[in-house]
Amino acid sequence: MIRAYAAHEPGGKLEPFEYEPGSLGDEEVDIKVEYCGICHSDLSMLKNDWGMTQYPFVPGHEVVGVVEAVGSKVKNLQIGQKVGLGWYSRSCMTCEFCMSGNHNLCQDAEGTIVGRYGGFAEKVRAHQGWVIPLPEGVNPVTAGPLFCGGITVFNPIVQFNIKPTDQVGVIGIGGLGHMALGFLRAWGCEITAFSTSPDKEAEAKALGATHFVNSRDPEALKALTNSFDVILSTVNADLDWPTYIKLLRPQGRLHLVGVIPNPLSVPIFPMILGQKSVSASPLGSPTTIAQMLNFAGRHHLEPIVEFFPLEQVNEALERLQSNKARYRIILKMDH
């Protein structure tokens, strides 16, 4: 039996829960969970905001732990190896997207907390393809959020070939945004942080921002017209998107990784004139995750985190819900 924490109804408290995982598949891996980050996606799934949660629901998809058991056909991982697991726990490995290295676009990909039990538990199971070894230089204690929030902001850097000479804006200095600042500074970009909290300026610059703008100041925004090659939005809120389109240079891109509540509305004429684009992306492939981890280790990048013991998971979720987390929360297992 695997001991975990589960909710039995939308928005319900997490309570101790046990389940029988069944026999280990040939290509599956059991991970003994040591640390598991808490993500806003865990909250959204807990409340069934996306209409796909199954109860009992065990959250947790920012797992770091040790390989405890491997299936008979697992060749790339060994028992005792330090590994991580993110949003996806499996993909089909045969479709055109998996075969071209874009496993995160697989239409049959399995979410670690979608229709199965996640990492707020003593163990979690996944397909070998999505269990990623931690390289030298990556701190396992703080690495969990890299497997969701980190890859979410790193993936666009690779996908869109962001260059060190690019002018990049980052909207939102929270769980995702603070990691984006670190990656982009190490990448060599000039970065402008946009935030509704003027008191975050010093912290944003310490995290990697070259410049800071209060996004509630219309004159400050107007002064940046035609300035950016890429603007990365990490927020889950509706903003004045036409204004940000104006801030893009010709061929500039507004890229969203935050799940905004309402449909996007942007004027098409300035986009046509400037050949500008709006895009979005999900996490990243196993290869891109491994690249991110190597990059993070080489540049000594790690998320800023707070810790809670697993038995205080409800208090930790409440802290995240009330936007008090600075900047990510990690659960420590008690075994």
C-alpha positions as CSV (number, residue, x, y, z in Angstrom):
1,M,0.0,0.0,0.0
2,I,1.1,3.6,-0.7
3,R,0.3,6.2,1.8
4,A,-0.7,9.6,0.4
5,Y,-2.9,12.6,1.0
6,A,-6.2,12.9,-0.9
7,A,-9.2,15.1,-1.3
8,H,-12.6,13.3,-1.7
9,E,-14.6,16.3,-3.1
10,P,-13.9,19.5,-5.1
11,G,-12.0,21.9,-2.8
12,G,-12.0,19.4,0.0
13,K,-9.3,19.1,2.7
14,L,-6.5,16.6,2.0
15,E,-6.7,13.7,4.3
16,P,-4.5,10.6,4.8
17,F,-5.3,8.0,2.1
18,E,-3.9,4.7,1.1
19,Y,-4.1,2.9,-2.2
20,E,-2.7,-0.3,-3.8
21,P,-0.6,0.6,-6.9
22,G,-0.8,-2.8,-8.6
23,S,2.0,-4.6,-10.3
24,L,4.9,-2.5,-11.8
25,G,4.8,-2.4,-15.6
26,D,7.8,-3.4,-17.7
27,E,8.7,0.2,-18.5
28,E,7.6,1.8,-15.3
29,V,9.5,3.2,-12.4
30,D,8.5,3.7,-8.7
31,I,9.9,6.8,-7.1
32,K,10.3,7.2,-3.4
33,V,9.2,10.8,-3.0
34,E,11.5,13.0,-0.9
35,Y,10.2,16.4,-1.9
36,C,7.2,17.6,-3.9
37,G,6.5,21.1,-4.9
38,I,3.0,22.6,-4.8
39,C,1.8,24.3,-7.9
40,H,-1.3,26.5,-8.8
41,S,-2.3,23.6,-11.1
42,D,-2.6,21.4,-8.0
43,L,-5.1,24.0,-6.6
44,S,-7.0,24.2,-9.9
45,M,-7.3,20.4,-10.1
46,L,-8.2,20.2,-6.4
47,K,-11.2,22.5,-7.1
48,N,-12.0,20.8,-10.4
49,D,-11.6,24.2,-12.2
50,W,-10.8,22.4,-15.5
51,G,-13.5,19.7,-15.2
52,M,-11.3,16.7,-15.4
53,T,-10.4,15.9,-11.7
54,Q,-11.3,12.4,-10.4
55,Y,-11.7,11.8,-6.7
56,P,-10.1,10.7,-4.4
57,F,-7.6,13.2,-5.8
58,V,-3.9,13.0,-4.8
59,P,-2.1,16.2,-6.0
60,G,1.6,16.6,-6.6
61,H,3.5,16.8,-9.9
62,E,6.8,18.5,-8.9
63,V,8.4,15.4,-7.5
64,V,12.0,14.8,-6.5
65,G,13.0,11.5,-5.1
66,V,15.0,8.2,-5.5
67,V,14.3,5.4,-7.9
68,E,13.0,2.5,-5.7
69,A,11.9,0.0,-8.3
70,V,12.2,-0.4,-12.0
71,G,10.3,-2.6,-14.6
72,S,12.1,-5.4,-16.5
73,K,12.6,-3.2,-19.6
74,V,13.8,-0.1,-17.9
75,K,17.3,0.5,-19.2
76,N,18.0,4.2,-18.5
77,L,17.5,4.3,-14.7
78,Q,18.9,2.5,-11.8
79,I,17.6,1.9,-8.3
80,G,19.0,4.5,-5.9
81,Q,19.3,7.2,-8.6
82,K,18.1,10.7,-7.8
83,V,15.3,11.7,-10.2
84,G,12.4,14.1,-10.8
85,L,8.9,13.9,-12.3
86,G,6.8,16.7,-13.6
87,W,3.3,17.3,-15.1
88,Y,3.4,14.3,-17.5
89,S,3.9,10.8,-16.3
90,R,3.6,9.0,-19.6
91,S,3.2,9.6,-23.4
92,C,2.4,7.1,-26.1
93,M,6.0,7.1,-27.6
94,T,4.7,6.2,-31.0
95,C,2.8,9.3,-32.4
96,E,4.4,11.9,-34.7
97,F,4.9,14.3,-31.8
98,C,6.6,11.7,-29.5
99,M,8.7,10.4,-32.4
100,S,9.8,14.0,-33.3
101,G,10.9,14.7,-29.8
102,N,7.8,16.8,-28.9
103,H,6.4,14.4,-26.3
104,N,4.7,17.2,-24.4
105,L,2.4,17.7,-27.4
106,C,1.3,14.0,-27.4
107,Q,-2.5,13.9,-27.6
108,D,-2.5,10.8,-25.4
109,A,-0.1,12.1,-22.8
110,E,-1.0,11.2,-19.2
111,G,-0.9,13.9,-16.5
112,T,0.7,12.9,-13.3
113,I,-2.4,14.0,-11.4
114,V,-5.0,13.5,-14.1
115,G,-6.9,10.2,-13.6
116,R,-4.2,8.8,-11.3
117,Y,-2.5,9.5,-8.0
118,G,0.2,12.1,-7.8
119,G,3.2,12.9,-5.6
120,F,1.7,14.0,-2.3
121,A,2.6,10.5,-1.2
122,E,5.4,8.3,-0.1
123,K,5.8,6.9,-3.7
124,V,4.7,7.8,-7.2
125,R,4.8,5.7,-10.4
126,A,5.6,6.8,-13.9
127,H,6.9,5.7,-17.3
128,Q,10.7,5.7,-17.6
129,G,10.6,8.3,-20.4
130,W,9.3,11.0,-18.1
131,V,11.5,10.2,-15.1
132,I,14.5,12.6,-15.4
133,P,17.8,12.1,-13.6
134,L,19.1,15.1,-11.6
135,P,22.5,16.2,-12.9
136,E,25.4,17.4,-10.9
137,G,24.9,21.0,-9.6
138,V,21.2,20.8,-9.2
139,N,20.1,20.9,-5.6
140,P,17.5,18.1,-5.0
141,V,16.0,19.9,-2.0
142,T,14.8,22.9,-4.2
143,A,14.6,21.2,-7.6
144,G,10.9,20.1,-7.5
145,P,9.4,23.4,-9.0
146,L,11.8,23.2,-12.0
147,F,9.8,20.2,-13.2
148,C,6.7,22.3,-13.7
149,G,7.1,26.0,-13.3
150,G,10.7,25.9,-14.4
151,I,10.2,24.0,-17.6
152,T,7.1,26.1,-18.4
153,V,9.2,29.2,-18.7
154,F,12.4,27.6,-20.0
155,N,10.6,25.8,-22.9
156,P,9.8,29.0,-24.8
157,I,13.4,30.2,-24.7
158,V,14.4,27.1,-26.6
159,Q,11.3,26.8,-28.8
160,F,11.5,30.3,-30.1
161,N,15.2,30.6,-30.2
162,I,15.4,33.6,-27.9
163,K,18.8,35.2,-28.4
164,P,21.1,36.8,-25.8
165,T,20.8,40.0,-27.8
166,D,17.0,40.0,-27.4
167,Q,15.0,42.5,-25.3
168,V,12.6,40.4,-23.2
169,G,9.7,41.4,-21.0
170,V,8.4,39.2,-18.2
171,I,4.9,39.9,-16.9
172,G,4.4,38.8,-13.3
173,I,7.1,38.2,-10.7
174,G,5.7,35.2,-8.9
175,G,6.2,31.4,-8.9
176,L,6.8,31.3,-12.7
177,G,8.2,34.8,-13.3
178,H,11.0,34.7,-10.7
179,M,12.4,31.5,-12.4
180,A,12.0,33.2,-15.9
181,L,14.1,36.1,-14.7
182,G,16.9,33.7,-13.6
183,F,16.9,31.7,-16.8
184,L,16.9,34.8,-19.0
185,R,19.6,36.6,-17.1
186,A,21.8,33.5,-17.4
187,W,20.9,33.4,-21.1
188,G,22.3,36.9,-21.5
189,C,19.1,38.8,-22.3
190,E,18.2,42.4,-21.3
191,I,15.0,41.9,-19.2
192,T,12.2,44.2,-18.1
193,A,10.1,42.9,-15.3
194,F,6.4,44.0,-15.3
195,S,4.6,43.9,-12.0
196,T,1.6,45.4,-10.3
197,S,3.6,45.5,-7.0
198,P,6.1,48.4,-7.0
199,D,7.6,47.0,-3.8
200,K,9.0,44.1,-5.8
201,E,11.4,46.2,-7.8
202,A,14.6,45.5,-5.7
203,E,13.8,41.8,-5.5
204,A,13.1,41.6,-9.3
205,K,16.4,43.2,-10.1
206,A,18.2,40.9,-7.6
207,L,16.5,37.9,-9.4
208,G,17.8,39.0,-12.8
209,A,15.7,41.9,-14.2
210,T,17.6,44.7,-15.8
211,H,14.7,47.1,-15.6
212,F,11.4,47.2,-13.6
213,V,8.1,48.7,-14.7
214,N,4.9,49.2,-12.6
215,S,2.4,47.8,-15.0
216,R,-0.4,49.9,-13.5
217,D,1.4,53.1,-14.7
218,P,0.1,53.8,-18.3
219,E,2.8,56.4,-19.0
220,A,5.6,54.0,-18.1
221,L,4.1,51.4,-20.4
222,K,3.6,53.9,-23.2
223,A,7.3,54.9,-23.0
224,L,8.2,51.3,-23.9
225,T,6.3,51.2,-27.3
226,N,8.2,49.2,-29.9
227,S,10.8,47.9,-27.4
228,F,10.6,44.1,-27.1
229,D,11.4,41.1,-29.1
230,V,9.5,38.8,-26.7
231,I,7.1,39.4,-23.9
232,L,6.5,36.4,-21.7
233,S,3.3,36.5,-19.6
234,T,3.3,34.3,-16.5
235,V,0.1,35.6,-14.9
236,N,-3.3,34.0,-14.5
237,A,-5.1,37.4,-14.9
238,D,-6.7,39.3,-17.8
239,L,-4.6,42.3,-18.8
240,D,-4.7,45.1,-21.3
241,W,-3.3,42.9,-24.1
242,P,-3.5,45.5,-26.9
243,T,-1.1,47.7,-24.9
244,Y,1.5,44.8,-24.7
245,I,1.1,44.3,-28.4
246,K,2.2,47.9,-28.9
247,L,5.3,47.3,-26.8
248,L,6.5,44.6,-29.3
249,R,9.0,45.4,-32.0
250,P,8.3,44.2,-35.6
251,Q,8.3,40.4,-35.6
252,G,7.8,40.5,-31.8
253,R,6.0,37.8,-29.9
254,L,3.6,37.9,-26.9
255,H,3.9,34.5,-25.4
256,L,1.5,33.2,-22.6
257,V,2.3,30.4,-20.2
258,G,-0.2,31.6,-17.5
259,V,-3.8,30.3,-17.8
260,I,-5.8,33.6,-18.2
261,P,-9.5,33.2,-17.3
262,N,-11.1,34.8,-20.4
263,P,-10.5,34.6,-24.2
264,L,-7.7,36.7,-25.6
265,S,-8.7,39.9,-27.5
266,V,-6.1,41.7,-29.5
267,P,-6.3,44.1,-32.4
268,I,-5.2,42.4,-35.6
269,F,-4.1,45.5,-37.7
270,P,-1.0,46.3,-35.6
271,M,-0.1,42.6,-35.7
272,I,-0.3,42.5,-39.5
273,L,1.7,45.8,-39.9
274,G,4.4,44.6,-37.5
275,Q,4.2,40.9,-38.3
276,K,3.7,40.3,-34.6
277,S,2.4,37.1,-33.1
278,V,0.7,35.7,-30.0
279,S,1.4,32.2,-28.8
280,A,1.3,29.8,-25.9
281,S,3.0,26.6,-24.9
282,P,2.8,23.6,-22.4
283,L,5.8,22.6,-20.3
284,G,8.4,20.7,-22.3
285,S,9.7,17.4,-23.6
286,P,11.9,15.1,-21.5
287,T,14.9,16.2,-23.5
288,T,14.1,19.9,-22.9
289,I,13.6,19.2,-19.2
290,A,17.1,17.6,-19.1
291,Q,18.6,20.6,-21.0
292,M,17.0,22.9,-18.5
293,L,18.3,20.9,-15.5
294,N,21.8,21.0,-17.0
295,F,21.6,24.7,-17.6
296,A,20.3,25.4,-14.1
297,G,23.1,23.3,-12.6
298,R,25.8,25.0,-14.7
299,H,24.5,28.5,-13.7
300,H,23.6,27.6,-10.1
301,L,20.0,28.5,-10.6
302,E,17.3,27.3,-8.2
303,P,13.8,28.5,-7.3
304,I,13.2,30.5,-4.1
305,V,11.2,28.2,-1.9
306,E,9.5,27.7,1.4
307,F,9.1,24.3,3.1
308,F,6.2,22.5,4.8
309,P,6.1,19.0,6.2
310,L,3.6,16.8,4.3
311,E,1.3,16.6,7.3
312,Q,0.8,20.4,7.0
313,V,-0.3,20.1,3.4
314,N,-3.6,21.9,3.9
315,E,-1.8,24.9,5.6
316,A,0.6,25.0,2.6
317,L,-2.2,25.0,0.1
318,E,-3.9,27.8,2.0
319,R,-0.7,29.8,1.9
320,L,-0.5,29.3,-1.9
321,Q,-4.2,30.1,-2.3
322,S,-3.8,33.4,-0.5
323,N,-0.9,34.4,-2.7
324,K,1.5,34.6,0.3
325,A,4.1,32.1,-1.1
326,R,7.5,33.5,-1.9
327,Y,7.9,32.0,-4.4
328,R,7.3,28.3,-4.5
329,I,6.3,25.8,-1.7
330,I,7.8,22.4,-1.3
331,L,6.5,19.6,0.8
332,K,9.1,17.5,2.7
333,M,8.3,13.9,3.2
334,D,8.6,12.4,6.7
335,H,10.2,9.1,5.8
